[in-house]
């Protein structure tokens, strides 16, 4: 492969730009001919040259200003408890866009100008967030603090943008024209255009745009999460308390997972991470990734309700599954739709179970079925017990057929426990969710039923609850030769505003009482019980 030196490549680019914006030299007028006349159809004569030069100068100014903004036209600045990155971007409609990764974005019709303000929320600062929670009275001055931060950031951004625009246009003008006077003219014109844009933005500024934002991504459910603007105004005291808990959700859970003990895996086991009922909480992906790494998980099993409404705009929430570092086995919950299922089926590391047929994943044969009901509105009664039991009977029939064929399943998965119970006697272990609480039960015919709590702590709507839900997940240790359950660790993290992290080890001989739920862990102020300790877990048998 022939390598072109950088200088030669730069000269070639400059030459192309010059050809585009600099008019071709006019041939000398023969002696005796009339000076300044152009032949019929000649487009390069004096009559056309000023227009071409103006268009060329405008192209250089716009391109140079845009390159300058891309290079240095952004700042990092704190806004309240958040660290943000502010940038000006060329735009035909103007406005402002606030990106809150990974939740989505909201757009404001704040102004009309050829420039758009982009604000990327990088993270919530744990110390500043904790200060708000510890001193709720600070919320009364939070609006003024945010206003001051935004004003200071905007002033700094304006200065930085002026320097970036003028520098970019001047530099590109010097490259194209090779004349300092032309280059300075390009920089001056860029500054004039930026000033005109600023005047337009100031003249059309609409402060009420905050009350009518356009949501995208997971933030599409924001109005139902925190209420509309009018209810916030009338019930601000309640809103600020809920907002304090919401602000600290992600950062607190991140801190909690960092305190989990590091597990030394036994090579004689297959490690399965059981999660359920994530309900659109983006912190869940961080928790799952942390557990996969610390416990060297072989397979992740999700027993459903990963979404809240099952709508297409929510699908982007599922993308982190690709990077979790382990195969992901999933069944549809009553908040997951066929749209959700079709999206997940495209992932290379995801196996969707829906017809009772077992698949080989991580050394195990796992079978399952999706929930027969679809109830995206969690305020509505779920019901459908008979339908769930009927679906369980179909799953049990499929499991018996596979056992007769000599390919029995090691684990069955169903979202609804009513479906899971119907598999008793057809499989050693069945996993479920749906109830947002743990159940460990030995069924009559020998199948062990394990119902997991909510790995999303009830999801983003958890702020509506009187008390925060805890975050639950379990690590199951399966014997590699018999593929039977040897032991399991129950991992419990404190919910909104809490930082507790508990890991408890259980053996199959424990907790065999029917309908026995695992007792809740101790509060942060109480000493840990003998069965629940944050100490390092012992290796599995």
N, C-alpha and C positions, 0 to 999 in steps of 0.2 A: 504494500500500500504506500503510495507516494504521499509524504507529509508536506503540506504547504506551510512555509514559515508564517508566523503571526503577522509580521510586518507586511508581507506580500498580500495576505488575506485582507488586512485593513486597508491597504492601498486599493485593492480591487473593489471593496465596498464603497470607499470614498469616490472612486471613479464612477461607479454606477449612480450614486446620488447626484454627483455633479452633472452627469448626462441627463438626469431627470429634471433638475431644477434650473440649470444654466442654459440659456438659449444658445443655439449654434451661431458661430460668427458669420456675419453677412459678407459675401464676397465683395471685393472692391468694385466700386462703380466705374465702368469704363469711361475713358476720357470722351467728353462730348455728350454723354447721356445726362438726363435730368436727375440731380441728386435728390434722394428721398422718395423716389417713386418705386413701386413694387409691381412685379409682373402679375397679371391676372391669376388668382388662385394662390398667390404666395402668402403663407400664413406666418412667415417669420420676419416680415417687414416691420418698420417702426411702428405702424399702427397697432400691431399685435404684441410687441415686445413688453410694454408696461404691464399688461394683463398677465402674461406668463411669468414675469418676474415677481409680481405680487402673489400669484398662486404658489410659486416656488418658495418664496419667503414664508408664506403662511404654513406650508407643509413642514418646513424646517422648524418653525417656531412650535407648532403643535407636537411634532414628533420629539423634539428636544425637550420640551416641557414635560411630556409624558414619561420619557426615559429618566428625567431628573426626579420626578415624583416616585417612580419605581425604585430608584437607587437610594435616595435619602429622605424622601418625603413622608416619613412616619416617625412617631414618637411612642415611647412606653411611659405610661403615667398611671398612678393609682387613682381610682374613683371609688370613694368609700372603702368597703372591705375588699374590693376587687382590684387586680392588676390588669390593665388594659393596654392595647396597642391601637393607636389612632392613626388613620391614613386618609388622605384625600385621593379620590379616583376620578378620572374623566367619566362623565355621564351625560346622557341626553335629557334626563328628567330631574336630576338632582336627588334630594332626599337624604335620609340617613339609614344605615343598616347596622344593626347590632348583632354580632355573631356570638352565641353562647355555646361553644362546643362542649359536649356532643349533643346538646339538647335541641339545637336548631338556630333559628334567627328570627328577628322581628324587624320590619321595615316601617319607617316613619316618613310621612309626607311633610317633612320639616321645612323645606325651602325649594325654590325652583332656580336652578343654576346649572351650568355645565360641569359642576363638580359634586361628587357624592362623598359624604363622610362615612367611612367604615370604622366601626369600633369592634375589635376582637377582644372578648373577655378571656384572658389566658387562664386565670385561676382565681380562687378565693383565698386570700391570705389567712392562714389559720389563726394568727395572733389577733388581727383586726376583727375577724369573725367572732372569736371567743370573747373579745372585749364587748361586743354588742350583746352577746348572750348573757354575760356576767352583769352587765349594766344596761338593762332594757330602757332606762330613761334616756339613753343616748339616741334612741330612735327618734325622739322628738326633734333633735338637731341634725339627724342624718340627711334630711332633704337639703338643708342649707350647706352641709358639708359636701354633698355630691355636687350641688350647683357650683360651689367654689372650685372643686376639683376639675369639673368639666370646663369651666371658664378658663382656668389656668392652663389646662391641657390644650384648649382651642387656641389660646394666644401663642403658646409655644409652637403648636402645629402650624399656625399661620406664618410665623417667622421662618420656620424650617421649610415650609412649602415655597415661600418667596425665594429663598436662597436656592432651593432645588430647581424651581422652574427657570429662574434667570440663568443659573449655572448650566443647566441642561441645554437650553436654547442657545446660549452663547457658545458653548463647546461645539455643538453640532453645526452652528453657523460658521465657526472657524474651520471646521473640517471640510465643509462643503464649499465655502466661498474663498477661504484662505485670505481673507481681508479682514483685519481687525474692525474696521468701520462697519462692515456688513454684519459681523458677528455681534458687535455691541447693539446694532439696530435690532437684531433678532432677540437679544436679551431684553431690550427695552420694550419691544412689542409683547413679549411673553409676560412681563411684569404688568403691562397695561391690561392684557386680557385677564390675568389673575385678579387684578383690582376690580375690573368690571364684573367678574364673577362674584367677588365678595360683596360688592354693592347690590347685585341682583339677589344674592342669598339673604342679605340683611333686609332688603325691601320686602321680600316675600316670606320672611320667617313666620312660621306658624307654631306657636307654643302649644296649642291645643292638639297637635298631632300625636302627642303622647297618649291621649285618651282614646285614639282610634288606630292602634298599631295593626299591621298585617303580620300574622304569625306564620311560620313555616317549620317543618320538622316536628319534633316532639313538643315544641312550644305551641303547636296548634291547640293543645288541650290546656294552655295556660289560663284562659278565662274561667274554665270550670275548676281550675286548681286554686286560684287566689281570688276569684270573683271579678266582676266587671269594675270599671273605674268608679261608677256611682256608689256601689256597695262598699268599695274601699274607703271612699270619702265619708260615708255615713257611719261605718263601723271600723274606724281606723285603729282603735285600741286593740280590737281582736285581730285585725289584719297584721299589725306590727308584731304581735306575739307569734303568729303563725309564720310570718316571714322570717323571724329570727331563727326559728327551728329549721325552716327550709334552707336558709343560707348556709347553715352549718352541717347539713346532711352529708354531703359528699366528703367534705374535709374531715369530719369526725370519723366516718367509716374508713377513710384512707388511713388515719392515724391508728385506728383499732387493728386493722389487718397487719400493720407493721409490728404489733406486739405479739403476734401469734408465734408459738414455738416452732423451731425448725425440726421436721420429722426425719429420722433416719430410716429409709424404707427397707423392708425385708425383701430380698429378691425372690422369695418363695410365694409372694402374694401378687394378685392383680388388684390395683387400687382404682376404685370407682368413686367419682365425686357425684353425689346426688344433689341437684338443685331443683327449685320449683318456684312458681308464682313470683317471677321477677317484676312483673307489672311496670315495665318501662323505667325502672330505676337505673340510670347509667352507672351508678356506683357499683352495681352488682358485677359488671364486667371486670372492674379492678379487683374486686374480692375474689372472683373465680380465677382470674389469671394468677393472683398471688397464691391461692391454694394449689393450683396446678403445678406451679414452680416449687413450692415448699414441700409438697407431698409427692411430687413426681407422679402425678395422676396419669393412668393409662386410658381411662374413658370417662367422659362427662355424660351424665344422664339427666335430662331436663324433662320433668313430668308436666310441663305445660303452663299456660297463662303467662307466657313471656311478654305479651302485649297487654294493652288496656282496651282498645277498641277494634283491633284487627284491621285497621284501615291502611291503605297503600302509603300515605305519608309517614306512617310509623316504621316502614320497612327498613329505612336507613339505620334505625336503632340496632338492628341485628348484625350489622357489618362487623363489629369487633369479634364475633364468633370465629371468623376466619383466622384470627391471630391468637387464639387462646392456647395453642400448643398441644392440643389433644383432640381425638375424635369426639364429635358431639352428637349424641343420640337424643332425639326430640319427639315428643308426641303433642298433638294439638290439645289445648285447653279450651274451656268455654269462652275465654276472651281472645282466642286466636282464631283467625278466619282461614278459609281456603286460600285467600290472597297471601296471608302470612306463610302458609305451608308451601305454596308454589315458590315463593321467594327463597325460602330456606333450602328447598330441594336443589337449587342451583349451586349451593356451596359444596366444594369438593370434600370438606372434612365433616359434613353433616349427613347423618342417616335418619330419615324421617320414617317413623313407624306408624302404619295406619290400617293394616289389613290382618294383623295377627301373625304374619309370617316373620320368623326369626331371621336376624342378620348376624353375621360374624364380625364382631368389633373387639379389638384389643384382647383376643383370646377367649371371649365369652360369646354365647349365643343369646341375643336379646330380642324379645318380641313385644309388641305393644299395639295399641289402637288409640285413635284420637277421640276426643270427647264428642258425643252425639249432639250436644246443645251448643248454641252460640248466643251468649248473653253479654254483649259488650258493656251494657249499662249495669254497673255493680250495685246500683240502688234498687234494681228490680229483683224480685224473688227468682232464685235459680230453678228450683223444682226439678222435675224430670227424673226422679229416682227410678221409676219403672223402666224408662228408656235406658238409663245407665246400666241397670241390671241386665237388660236384654243384650246390650252391647258387650257386657262382661261374659254372658253365656256364649256369645259368638267367639269371643277371644279364647275362652276355655276350650271350646270345640276345636279351634285351630291349633291350640297347644297339644291337645290329645292326638290329633292327626299327626303332628310332627313327632311326638313321642313314639307312636306306633311305627312311623317310618324310620326310626332309629336316629333321629336328629332332634332330641329334646332341647327345649330352651332352658337356659340357666336363670334368666331374669325376665319377668314380665313387667310392663310399664303401662299405667293408665292414669289419666288425670284425676278422675273421680274415684274416691275410695269405694263407692257402691259398685263401680265396675270392677275394681281390683279384687274385691272380696269373692266375686264369682269364679275366680281362677283357683280357688282353694283345692289342693290336691293335684293340680296339673303342673306346678312349677315350684321349686324350692323357695323362691323369693319374688315378691311383687312390690313394686314401688309406686307411690302415688303422691298427690299433693292436694290442692284445692281448698283445704280447711284453714290454711295459715297457722297451723299448729302441728306439733309432732305427735305421732301415734306409733307405738311399737306393739304389735299384737301377733300372737301365735294362733292361727286359725285352726278350726276343728280337725281338718284333714292334713295338717302338718305344714302348710305354706305360711311363711312369715310375711306379714304385711308391715311395711314401713312407710308411713306418711310423713313427708317433709314439710317444714314450715315455709315461710316466705323468704326466699333469698334476696328479695328486693325490699324487705322490711315493710311490706304492704304497698310498695310502689310510691310514686310521686304524690299520690293522694293521701299518704299517711298523715299529712298535717291536719287532715279533717278529723282524725281520731283523738279521743280525749287523752290517751296515753300512747307513746310511740311503740310501734311493733319492733320486736327484735329481728335481727337478720339471722336466718338459719341455713345451714348446709351440713352435709354429712359425708365422711370419707368411709367407704365400705372396703374391707379387706377380704378378698376372695381367694381361696386356695387355688393355686395354679393347676394342680392335677385333678382335684375333685370338683373345682369351680363352685364350692359351697362357701357360704359366709362364715368367716372365722371371727371377726370382730369389727367394730365400727367406732369411729370418733364423731361425736356430735359437736359441731362448732357453732357457737352462739356469739354474735356481736351485738352491742348495745345499739338501739335504734337512734332516732333523731335526738341530737344533743347529748348522747352518751358515748363513752369511749371504752366500755368494758369489752374484753375478748376472753371467752372461756372455751376450753377444749376438754371434753370428758370421754373416757374410754369405756366401752361396753362390750360384753361377751354375749354370745347367743343364749347362755344359760340365765342371763339376767332379764328382768322386765318381761316375763312371759305371761303376765296376767292379761286377760282379754280386756280390750278397750282401755288399757293403761296408758296414760299419756306421761311423757317425761316431765318431771316436776321442773318448774322454772328455776333458773340459776339464781344465785344470791345477788342482792343489790350491791352497788359499789361500796356501800358503807359496812356491809356484813361480811364476815369471814367466809371463804369458800368452803363448800361442803366436801366430804371425802370423795364423792364421785364426780365433783366438778372442780377442777383445778386448772389454773393457767400455767402449771408447770409443764415441762417437756413430756410428751406422751411416750410411753414405753413402746419398743418395737412390737409389731403384731406377732402373734404366735406362729 
